[in-house]
């Protein structure tokens, strides 16, 4: 391979008719996309993933997202026993709100690899230490089913990593993700929060892990409870390259279990007062840097960075709007 052999002119690129990635679920889950969800242990991220998989496979709806059509899903679970997966899938199918036809379609369209139920010697190779072998196995599974969506649940149990904080600790995510993309599949990596962090901003490992991702969701404990919910969490979208709709705005979701039925419910999250004031100051056109905003609010620049991250995660601000506000203030200073 030479540099010349892999380069392409812009004219040649524009002459092509490339296949544009279409949304599979809501506005954020695109075909051939790389995604991650992370949360503290026990909060419900695997329930969220399985419910998402069921809705996508059946062509149904989940929370505030609707599937465009039924899709083939490969779910790789490395923690749960097959019997537990069986019980959870039954409960989530019941709560899905789909028709019987959609439920049947979902059960046909989902393939599950239960790592804990596989015999020794037939388990999926370690994603980190045996990346090439793991990629080969996953690729074969995707090709066999023509999977549109792969869920890897979760990175901590599928990969043995010596130093999670090293820049190359999660390099396998990029390698495996790109390989499955080339097979036509989108991927969802399931991960844990960094220990000791109270919000949903930080995940375990180096920030380099986020670089190849199209979307990153964080789950955290809700500030207010949802009445009757056996499971509840607040969702915050910290990165969304295809940010197109209101369905990436922060909200709280819960699973209601009644005697006769079960269902998912959602609730909007109100804009916190500190973020309301921050956005008001930012949009005033009077401050051209984070430092100036910090001085106006009488807080540290680190606090302003946190306000910015929370506002973006909540869907009340975008990175482009933040830059535009600062640039507008700077341009006014020139006059």
Secondary structure, DSSP 4 states (H G I P E B T S, - for coil): --HHHH---HHHHHHS---PPPEEETTTEETT-EEEEEE-TTSSHHHHHHHHHHHHHHT-EETTEEBSS---EEEEESSS-HHHHHHHHHHHHHHS---HHHHHHHHHHEEEEEGGGSPTTSSPPPTTTTHHHHHHHHHHHHHHHT-SEEEEE-HHHH---S-TTSTTTTHHHHHHHHHHHHTT-EEEEEEEBPTT--SSS-BSS-GGGGTT-SEEEEEE--SSPPTTEEEEEEEEEEEETT--SGGGS-EEEEEEE-SS-EEEEEEEPPPPHHHHHHHHHHTTT---SHHHHHHHHTS-HHHHHHHHHHHHHTTS--HHHHHHHHHHHHHHHT-
